[in-house]
Amino acid sequence: PSSSSASDGTLLQSSVLRPASTARDEDLAKFNETTLSLPKHSYWFDFWLFIAFDVVFFLIMYFLVP
């Protein structure tokens, strides 16, 4: 009886662990598909926003600050 309970415990443990690992693998695959399908970030908008902010900040400081 003890050997059958050990083998039952082993079978139960392996059957419990397999769906968790496959579910984790499926979640990882979905995450990878999501990240790969997103477009890469373009920094041109950030660059021109920074330039515009600098120009406006310079003009404010030049004309308003004595």
trRosetta pair geometry for C-beta under 8 A, 3 or more apart (Angstrom, degrees):
i j d omega theta_ij theta_ji phi_ij phi_ji
1 4 5.9 -58 -149 38 34 108
1 5 6.3 31 156 -18 68 106
2 5 5.8 -54 -147 37 33 109
2 6 6.4 35 153 -21 65 104
3 6 5.6 -52 -148 35 34 112
3 7 6.4 29 154 -14 66 104
4 7 5.7 -53 -144 41 34 106
4 8 6.0 37 153 -21 66 106
5 8 5.4 -49 -141 39 33 113
5 9 6.1 37 154 -23 64 103
6 9 5.6 -51 -147 35 30 112
6 10 6.4 31 152 -19 63 105
7 10 5.5 -50 -146 36 35 113
7 11 6.3 35 154 -18 66 104
8 11 5.7 -54 -146 39 31 109
8 12 6.0 32 154 -19 66 108
9 12 5.6 -53 -143 39 30 111
9 13 6.0 30 156 -20 65 108
10 13 5.7 -53 -143 37 28 110
10 14 6.3 23 158 -15 64 106
11 14 6.0 -56 -144 39 29 106
11 15 6.2 23 158 -14 65 110
12 15 5.9 -60 -145 41 27 106
12 16 6.2 26 155 -20 64 109
13 16 5.8 -57 -146 36 29 109
13 17 6.2 21 158 -16 66 111
14 17 5.9 -57 -140 40 31 106
14 18 6.2 37 161 -29 65 106
15 18 6.1 -44 -139 25 29 113
15 19 7.6 24 167 -10 57 99
16 19 7.2 -65 -165 34 28 98
16 20 7.0 20 150 -12 62 114
17 20 5.7 -65 -154 40 38 112
17 21 6.2 30 157 -17 74 108
18 21 6.0 -59 -145 38 30 104
18 22 6.2 22 161 -12 67 109
19 22 5.7 -58 -140 43 33 106
19 23 5.8 36 158 -23 68 107
20 23 5.7 -53 -144 37 27 111
20 24 6.3 28 154 -19 62 106
21 24 5.6 -52 -147 37 32 112
21 25 6.3 35 152 -20 65 104
22 25 5.4 -49 -145 37 35 113
22 26 6.3 38 153 -20 66 102
23 26 5.6 -51 -147 36 32 111
23 27 6.4 33 152 -18 64 104
24 27 5.7 -52 -148 36 32 111
24 28 6.3 34 151 -19 64 105
25 28 5.6 -54 -147 37 32 112
25 29 6.3 34 152 -21 65 104
26 29 5.6 -51 -146 35 33 112
26 30 6.4 33 154 -18 65 103
27 30 5.7 -52 -148 37 32 110
27 31 6.3 35 151 -21 65 105
28 31 5.5 -52 -147 35 33 113
28 32 6.3 32 154 -18 65 104
29 32 5.7 -53 -146 37 31 110
29 33 6.4 33 154 -18 64 104
30 33 5.7 -53 -148 37 32 111
30 34 6.3 33 153 -21 65 106
31 34 5.7 -56 -150 35 30 112
31 35 6.4 22 157 -13 66 107
32 35 6.0 -56 -143 40 31 105
32 36 6.1 25 160 -15 66 111
33 36 6.0 -61 -143 41 27 107
33 37 6.1 21 161 -19 64 113
34 37 6.1 -62 -145 36 25 106
34 38 6.9 32 156 -30 61 102
35 38 6.0 -48 -153 19 34 113
42 45 6.4 83 100 0 95 93
43 46 4.8 -51 -161 43 67 118
43 47 5.9 76 139 -30 81 98
44 47 5.4 -51 -147 33 34 115
44 48 6.4 23 160 -11 68 105
45 48 6.3 -60 -146 42 29 101
45 49 6.1 31 155 -19 65 110
46 49 5.7 -57 -144 39 28 112
46 50 6.3 32 155 -21 63 107
47 50 5.8 -59 -154 34 27 112
47 51 6.5 25 151 -18 64 105
48 51 5.4 -47 -144 35 39 113
48 52 6.3 39 155 -18 67 103
49 52 5.8 -53 -145 38 31 110
49 53 6.3 33 154 -20 64 107
50 53 5.7 -54 -146 37 29 112
50 54 6.3 31 155 -20 64 105
51 54 5.7 -55 -150 35 30 112
51 55 6.5 29 154 -19 65 105
52 55 5.8 -53 -147 35 32 110
52 56 6.3 27 157 -13 66 107
53 56 6.0 -58 -146 41 29 107
53 57 6.0 28 156 -18 66 112
54 57 5.7 -57 -141 41 28 110
54 58 6.1 31 157 -22 64 107
55 58 5.8 -54 -147 35 28 112
55 59 6.4 25 156 -17 63 106
56 59 5.9 -56 -148 37 30 109
56 60 6.4 30 155 -18 65 106
57 60 5.8 -54 -147 37 31 111
57 61 6.3 24 157 -13 65 109
58 61 5.9 -61 -146 42 28 106
58 62 5.9 26 157 -22 66 112
59 62 5.7 -55 -138 37 29 111
59 63 6.1 2 171 2 66 112
60 63 6.8 -71 -139 47 20 90
60 64 5.4 -19 -179 16 62 126
60 65 7.9 61 134 -13 65 95
61 64 6.8 -63 -111 52 16 90
61 65 5.1 -16 -160 16 59 126
62 65 7.5 6 -48 44 7 89
